[in-house]
Amino acid sequence: MTRRPRKARTPPSIGDTPRDIIARAARDAIKPARRKSHKRKLTAAQKAKRREVRAKAAKLKRKGLLEKSFDVRKAVPSSRLRRLFAKFGNVLAGRETTYHLPDDKRVRRILKKEGYTIVGDRIVLSAEHVYRKPGKKGGTGVRRRKPRFVGIGGKSIGIPIDANFEARVRAAFAKLKPGEQIAFDVYGNSSFATYEVADALIADVTKYDERARGNLREIGLFVVRDPAQYRSEREAAKGQTDRARRDRANARARERRARMRGGMRVSRGK
């Protein structure tokens, strides 16, 4: 622990009277006043607002919409950040995302001409689209994302997994007629379960999303008017699929054995 150096006392000068010496000693004994801190204390609402701003700024930085030198830990509400949050509100809400662009001026010029938003080396696209590097044939590289669900037992309703997912699911349950239930399918695989309430379906979809490490984009919902018939149809379809899979595997095994026997006969003939 280092001590603060003591203030040097003013030496007495020639001709000082005892009263002058006492006054000078009294002045030297007075401690200098501490500098007051100019930091003002923030209220709870201001602290919450600052945390919200930093969370949004961190997301924009991860998406490549803020420069790498921007220090998110020191971000405070400002007019620049408010403009960015308003401009990229769909990105913050999950309705849009960004993709990295190749270092090709021609491709970027074409994309700008088509009206796409480009920020630095990123392109902003809706969640329904995906970007792939153009091949030799050219093009923009922007493609429509294929839905990763297949309707079973009727046309399914595609619901994206985003901030409004729970609200959309509850709205779908609110439209059900008496006796109807809802089932869902993920990546073309339909569950045997049917649901009467939204909370149970949301909990199961959350489990799927955790298994997919947060990469679940969309699920398919469809109305089941007769749950018992639906389960029997699903079991029958699963049995047919399993039998077809076994038949294909057996056929491939027979072909391999036939090729091996043919090769052995040829080698013996030689």
NORKALIN-V369189 format. One record per residue. D_FIRST is the distance of its C-alpha to the first C-alpha in whole Angstrom. Layout:
BEGIN
d_first = {D_FIRST & D_FIRST}
END
This chain:
BEGIN
d_first = {0 & 4 & 7 & 10 & 12 & 15 & 18 & 21 & 24 & 27 & 30 & 33 & 36 & 39 & 42 & 39 & 40 & 38 & 38 & 37 & 34 & 33 & 33 & 31 & 28 & 29 & 28 & 25 & 23 & 24 & 21 & 21 & 22 & 20 & 22 & 24 & 23 & 27 & 27 & 30 & 30 & 32 & 35 & 36 & 39 & 37 & 34 & 38 & 39 & 36 & 36 & 40 & 40 & 37 & 39 & 42 & 41 & 39 & 43 & 44 & 42 & 43 & 47 & 46 & 47 & 43 & 42 & 39 & 37 & 37 & 33 & 35 & 31 & 31 & 35 & 36 & 39 & 41 & 45 & 44 & 43 & 46 & 49 & 48 & 48 & 51 & 52 & 51 & 52 & 54 & 51 & 49 & 52 & 53 & 56 & 55 & 53 & 53 & 54 & 53 & 55 & 56 & 56 & 60 & 60 & 64 & 63 & 60 & 63 & 66 & 63 & 62 & 66 & 67 & 64 & 61 & 58 & 56 & 52 & 51 & 52 & 52 & 55 & 55 & 58 & 59 & 59 & 62 & 62 & 60 & 60 & 61 & 61 & 65 & 67 & 70 & 72 & 69 & 69 & 66 & 64 & 64 & 66 & 66 & 64 & 67 & 66 & 65 & 68 & 71 & 73 & 75 & 78 & 78 & 76 & 72 & 70 & 67 & 63 & 60 & 57 & 55 & 53 & 57 & 58 & 58 & 60 & 62 & 63 & 63 & 66 & 68 & 68 & 69 & 72 & 74 & 77 & 78 & 78 & 76 & 73 & 70 & 69 & 67 & 67 & 64 & 65 & 69 & 68 & 69 & 68 & 71 & 69 & 70 & 68 & 69 & 66 & 63 & 60 & 61 & 62 & 59 & 57 & 59 & 59 & 55 & 55 & 57 & 54 & 52 & 54 & 54 & 51 & 51 & 54 & 57 & 58 & 61 & 63 & 67 & 68 & 72 & 74 & 76 & 79 & 80 & 77 & 79 & 81 & 78 & 77 & 80 & 80 & 77 & 77 & 81 & 79 & 76 & 79 & 81 & 78 & 77 & 81 & 81 & 77 & 79 & 82 & 80 & 78 & 82 & 83 & 81 & 81 & 85 & 85 & 82 & 85 & 87 & 86 & 85 & 89 & 90 & 88 & 89 & 93 & 92 & 91 & 93 & 96 & 95}
END
